[in-house]
Amino acid sequence: MPKQKILIVDDSGTSVMMEQLILKQGPYELIVARDGVEAVEMAANEQPDLILLDAVMPNMDGFEACQKIRKSEATQAIPIIMVTTRGDEQSVELGYKMGCTDYLTKPINSLELLSKVKSALGG
């Protein structure tokens, strides 16, 4: 069975490392983007099975990136989980309004992340 590809988008090296540590145990191929602009490009070029998207990033934040990914025909069906420190109601609401599939707040709980990833990937 081919590995499912997950695009991790975060400008924090620590967060990327945490997510990679948690997910590398699974049957996933992990690719990384450092900001929203890169995320939109990589989503189109790499066609990942899932995107883990931080909200607060330089150049283009995760909310805008999420909206752009949703607007493109090539990427609109890819599940997106927002993974962010912004746990306030407005941010969560905005995330869903921009099209995210699920929402996870940092610090990351590894069991919660794995369960949301499995669920988003249809497992």
Backbone as CSV, one residue per row, in Angstrom:
resi,resn,N_x,N_y,N_z,CA_x,CA_y,CA_z,C_x,C_y,C_z
1,MET,0.848,-1.194,0.000,0.000,0.000,0.000,0.886,1.248,0.000
2,PRO,0.660,2.182,-0.919,1.510,3.381,-0.945,1.285,4.214,0.308
3,LYS,2.336,4.903,0.719,2.232,5.761,1.904,1.355,6.959,1.587
4,GLN,0.568,7.371,2.576,-0.230,8.574,2.380,0.649,9.781,2.681
5,LYS,0.514,10.810,1.847,1.380,11.975,1.936,0.731,13.063,2.784
6,ILE,1.475,13.542,3.782,0.978,14.608,4.645,1.883,15.824,4.505
7,LEU,1.270,16.962,4.212,1.997,18.227,4.124,1.882,18.932,5.468
8,ILE,3.023,19.130,6.139,3.064,19.848,7.409,3.462,21.289,7.113
9,VAL,2.624,22.242,7.508,2.906,23.645,7.233,3.033,24.400,8.545
10,ASP,4.263,24.856,8.844,4.491,25.597,10.076,5.814,26.332,9.951
11,ASP,5.852,27.577,10.443,7.110,28.329,10.364,7.990,28.021,11.572
12,SER,7.467,27.275,12.548,8.247,26.913,13.727,8.890,25.546,13.539
13,GLY,10.217,25.525,13.541,10.949,24.278,13.385,10.585,23.274,14.469
14,THR,10.359,23.776,15.688,10.002,22.919,16.813,8.677,22.216,16.565
15,SER,7.684,22.971,16.099,6.373,22.382,15.827,6.464,21.335,14.727
16,VAL,7.215,21.653,13.671,7.390,20.708,12.565,8.014,19.417,13.099
17,MET,9.047,19.563,13.934,9.731,18.402,14.493,8.772,17.556,15.349
18,MET,7.984,18.227,16.170,7.013,17.523,17.021,6.048,16.702,16.165
19,GLU,5.489,17.352,15.145,4.516,16.670,14.279,5.181,15.508,13.542
20,GLN,6.412,15.715,13.082,7.127,14.643,12.382,7.387,13.465,13.311
21,LEU,7.788,13.760,14.557,8.049,12.696,15.531,6.802,11.854,15.771
22,ILE,5.667,12.533,15.902,4.406,11.837,16.169,3.981,11.013,14.959
23,LEU,4.105,11.590,13.760,3.557,10.951,12.560,4.483,9.948,11.889
24,LYS,5.783,10.039,12.162,6.701,9.148,11.432,6.514,7.685,11.804
25,GLN,5.815,7.417,12.923,5.522,6.030,13.293,4.472,5.434,12.359
26,GLY,3.672,6.296,11.747,2.605,5.827,10.872,3.093,5.607,9.453
27,PRO,2.211,5.112,8.597,2.586,4.826,7.201,2.486,6.088,6.342
28,TYR,3.167,7.166,6.770,3.006,8.441,6.073,4.304,8.940,5.470
29,GLU,4.177,9.608,4.342,5.302,10.338,3.763,5.083,11.786,4.175
30,LEU,6.075,12.397,4.835,5.908,13.745,5.363,6.686,14.764,4.539
31,ILE,5.997,15.813,4.121,6.657,16.917,3.417,6.347,18.205,4.183
32,VAL,7.215,19.210,4.051,7.105,20.401,4.885,7.101,21.692,4.071
33,ALA,6.214,22.614,4.450,6.233,23.976,3.912,6.368,24.918,5.108
34,ARG,7.021,26.058,4.900,7.316,26.964,6.013,6.374,28.164,6.135
35,ASP,5.537,28.403,5.112,4.571,29.498,5.219,3.388,29.224,4.298
36,GLY,2.395,30.112,4.341,1.175,29.902,3.575,1.384,29.884,2.070
37,VAL,2.296,30.730,1.585,2.563,30.802,0.147,3.103,29.463,-0.345
38,GLU,4.095,28.958,0.393,4.689,27.651,0.072,3.637,26.549,0.170
39,ALA,2.773,26.663,1.171,1.733,25.646,1.397,0.805,25.528,0.194
40,VAL,0.369,26.666,-0.337,-0.548,26.667,-1.481,0.139,26.048,-2.695
41,GLU,1.410,26.423,-2.929,2.173,25.877,-4.054,2.373,24.369,-3.903
42,MET,2.809,23.957,-2.722,3.096,22.535,-2.509,1.830,21.685,-2.554
43,ALA,0.722,22.235,-2.084,-0.543,21.495,-2.136,-0.881,21.177,-3.589
44,ALA,-0.690,22.171,-4.468,-0.993,21.989,-5.883,-0.004,21.025,-6.550
45,ASN,1.283,21.177,-6.245,2.307,20.365,-6.903,2.404,18.949,-6.364
46,GLU,2.257,18.790,-5.062,2.484,17.488,-4.427,1.205,16.676,-4.253
47,GLN,0.053,17.345,-4.308,-1.236,16.663,-4.090,-1.214,15.762,-2.849
48,PRO,-0.954,16.346,-1.666,-0.906,15.511,-0.462,-2.295,14.960,-0.118
49,ASP,-2.320,13.904,0.699,-3.590,13.318,1.117,-4.191,14.108,2.282
50,LEU,-3.346,14.907,2.948,-3.775,15.674,4.112,-2.822,16.833,4.321
51,ILE,-3.357,17.959,4.825,-2.523,19.119,5.145,-2.709,19.472,6.614
52,LEU,-1.588,19.585,7.346,-1.617,20.083,8.717,-1.125,21.513,8.642
53,LEU,-1.992,22.454,8.982,-1.734,23.861,8.674,-1.729,24.737,9.913
54,ASP,-0.612,25.414,10.151,-0.520,26.374,11.251,-1.270,27.635,10.843
55,ALA,-1.775,28.400,11.806,-2.502,29.624,11.474,-1.576,30.832,11.395
56,VAL,-0.681,30.954,12.380,0.152,32.153,12.469,1.495,31.926,11.780
57,MET,1.638,32.507,10.568,2.876,32.346,9.795,3.165,33.609,9.008
58,PRO,4.432,33.790,8.602,4.771,34.958,7.776,4.261,34.801,6.334
59,ASN,4.271,35.873,5.579,3.903,35.929,4.156,2.413,35.705,3.880
60,MET,1.873,34.607,4.386,0.429,34.365,4.240,0.040,33.482,5.411
61,ASP,-0.949,33.897,6.205,-1.302,33.067,7.360,-2.086,31.828,6.934
62,GLY,-2.275,30.927,7.867,-2.915,29.659,7.579,-4.359,29.797,7.135
63,PHE,-5.051,30.816,7.663,-6.457,30.994,7.290,-6.586,31.337,5.805
64,GLU,-5.723,32.252,5.367,-5.738,32.656,3.953,-5.294,31.492,3.057
65,ALA,-4.261,30.772,3.510,-3.770,29.618,2.750,-4.880,28.573,2.618
66,CYS,-5.594,28.346,3.703,-6.685,27.376,3.710,-7.742,27.766,2.672
67,GLN,-8.081,29.034,2.676,-9.093,29.538,1.735,-8.623,29.361,0.288
68,LYS,-7.354,29.675,0.027,-6.812,29.539,-1.329,-6.797,28.078,-1.787
69,ILE,-6.416,27.175,-0.869,-6.378,25.744,-1.195,-7.789,25.259,-1.519
70,ARG,-8.766,25.747,-0.775,-10.163,25.369,-1.004,-10.707,25.920,-2.326
71,LYS,-10.194,27.090,-2.756,-10.708,27.726,-3.974,-10.171,27.090,-5.243
72,SER,-9.040,26.359,-5.125,-8.433,25.756,-6.302,-9.036,24.381,-6.545
73,GLU,-9.438,24.128,-7.789,-10.055,22.854,-8.127,-9.133,21.677,-7.836
74,ALA,-7.840,21.885,-8.074,-6.863,20.804,-7.918,-6.708,20.375,-6.458
75,THR,-6.974,21.304,-5.532,-6.685,21.008,-4.124,-7.901,21.097,-3.206
76,GLN,-9.058,21.429,-3.747,-10.206,21.711,-2.870,-10.673,20.521,-2.030
77,ALA,-10.382,19.292,-2.468,-10.874,18.112,-1.744,-9.897,17.603,-0.678
78,ILE,-8.692,18.201,-0.610,-7.695,17.727,0.364,-8.133,18.129,1.780
79,PRO,-8.212,17.160,2.705,-8.572,17.537,4.077,-7.487,18.412,4.701
80,ILE,-7.917,19.418,5.466,-6.982,20.334,6.120,-7.280,20.358,7.611
81,ILE,-6.262,20.062,8.420,-6.406,20.208,9.862,-5.582,21.415,10.282
82,MET,-6.237,22.428,10.843,-5.518,23.584,11.367,-4.868,23.128,12.677
83,VAL,-3.551,23.358,12.811,-2.843,23.011,14.037,-2.224,24.304,14.538
84,THR,-2.790,24.895,15.598,-2.386,26.241,15.958,-2.524,26.540,17.446
85,THR,-1.811,27.571,17.878,-1.928,28.026,19.262,-3.208,28.836,19.447
86,ARG,-3.804,29.264,18.345,-5.001,30.119,18.415,-6.244,29.277,18.726
87,GLY,-6.498,29.079,20.011,-7.623,28.248,20.409,-8.890,29.033,20.725
88,ASP,-8.849,30.350,20.518,-10.024,31.162,20.846,-11.157,30.895,19.854
89,GLU,-12.365,31.171,20.297,-13.557,30.857,19.512,-13.540,31.493,18.118
90,GLN,-13.109,32.758,18.021,-13.091,33.451,16.722,-12.159,32.750,15.739
91,SER,-10.990,32.329,16.212,-10.030,31.662,15.330,-10.567,30.323,14.856
92,VAL,-11.154,29.562,15.776,-11.709,28.258,15.417,-12.813,28.462,14.372
93,GLU,-13.682,29.438,14.636,-14.779,29.742,13.716,-14.237,30.140,12.342
94,LEU,-13.214,31.005,12.345,-12.610,31.468,11.099,-11.993,30.294,10.336
95,GLY,-11.334,29.397,11.068,-10.731,28.216,10.442,-11.768,27.420,9.667
96,TYR,-12.898,27.149,10.319,-13.951,26.376,9.656,-14.584,27.164,8.513
97,LYS,-14.699,28.464,8.710,-15.282,29.314,7.665,-14.391,29.313,6.413
98,MET,-13.072,29.265,6.618,-12.122,29.257,5.501,-12.009,27.872,4.869
99,GLY,-12.624,26.870,5.535,-12.678,25.556,4.904,-11.897,24.444,5.555
100,CYS,-11.383,24.638,6.769,-10.634,23.528,7.365,-11.579,22.385,7.731
101,THR,-11.015,21.182,7.721,-11.774,19.964,8.000,-11.861,19.736,9.505
102,ASP,-10.775,20.109,10.208,-10.696,19.881,11.645,-9.779,20.930,12.244
103,TYR,-9.760,21.011,13.574,-9.009,22.063,14.247,-8.353,21.474,15.481
104,LEU,-7.061,21.709,15.639,-6.313,21.157,16.760,-5.477,22.269,17.371
105,THR,-5.501,22.410,18.708,-4.716,23.475,19.319,-3.415,22.934,19.895
106,LYS,-2.387,23.789,19.840,-1.086,23.457,20.417,-1.127,23.840,21.890
107,PRO,-0.329,23.259,22.766,0.609,22.182,22.481,-0.108,20.930,21.981
108,ILE,0.549,20.248,21.058,-0.075,19.103,20.402,-0.147,17.900,21.331
109,ASN,-1.326,17.325,21.392,-1.510,16.054,22.090,-1.352,14.980,21.022
110,SER,-0.335,14.106,21.174,-0.020,13.147,20.108,-1.174,12.200,19.794
111,LEU,-1.888,11.746,20.811,-3.017,10.843,20.557,-4.116,11.545,19.781
112,GLU,-4.371,12.799,20.158,-5.404,13.576,19.476,-5.007,13.826,18.021
113,LEU,-3.728,14.171,17.801,-3.256,14.414,16.439,-3.403,13.136,15.602
114,LEU,-2.928,12.007,16.121,-3.010,10.749,15.373,-4.454,10.374,15.068
115,SER,-5.335,10.587,16.031,-6.733,10.229,15.816,-7.377,11.123,14.766
116,LYS,-7.068,12.427,14.794,-7.629,13.343,13.798,-7.062,13.057,12.409
117,VAL,-5.768,12.713,12.338,-5.132,12.386,11.067,-5.770,11.133,10.472
118,LYS,-5.921,10.092,11.292,-6.542,8.857,10.823,-7.949,9.114,10.326
119,SER,-8.697,9.889,11.087,-10.067,10.180,10.727,-10.142,10.984,9.420
120,ALA,-9.254,11.965,9.260,-9.237,12.785,8.034,-8.836,11.966,6.819
121,LEU,-7.994,10.956,7.038,-7.528,10.126,5.925,-8.447,8.920,5.688
122,GLY,-9.561,8.916,6.421,-10.535,7.856,6.210,-10.155,6.533,6.827
123,GLY,-9.318,6.580,7.889,-8.922,5.360,8.560,-9.603,5.304,9.877
